[in-house]
C-alpha cells in the first residue's frame, strides 16, 4: 500500500486513527508545539516519526 499525504492536522489525525496506512507523510507546516504534541500522543500509541529527505 502506498503512503498517504496529510494536508492538515485534522487529516493527519484521521489517517493515523484509521490504521489503513503504514506510512503517513506530513505534507504541511507544523509549529514546534504541534509537532511535539503530535509525536507525544502518537508515540504513546506505537507510531514512529521518521524524517525522510525534507519530510517527516
N, C-alpha and C positions, 0 to 999 in steps of 0.2 A: 504494500500500500504506500502510495506517495505521501509526502509530508503535507501538512496543511499550513497555510499562512494566515495568521490573525492580523486583522487591520485595526483593531482597537482592543482595549482591556476587556470589555464585555464579551467580545467574540473569542478572545483568548481563553477566558474562563469557561465559556460554553464548550469550546473544543476540548479543553482538558477534562471537564466534567463528563463529556460524552464517552471518553475512553475509546473512541473509534480510530484515533490516530496515534501511531507510535511516536511521531515527531510533529511538534507544532512550532513553527518559526514565528518569532515576534517581529512583525513587519511594520513597526511604528515606534515612535519615540516614547520613552518612559522616563519619568523623573526618577531620581535615585530612591526616593521613598517608595514609589510604586514598585520599582524593581525589587527592593529588599523585602517588602511585604509579600509580593508575589512568590519570591523564592522561599521565604519562610513558610508560607501557607502550603504551597505545593510540595516543597521539600519534606515536610512532615507527612505527606501522603505518598511519598516514594518517587516523586518526579525528580528528574535530574535536569539541571540547566547547564548547557554547554555552549561555548562560543564557537561558531563556525564561520570563518572568514570575518565579515563585518557584522554578522547577525548572531543573535542568541537563540 
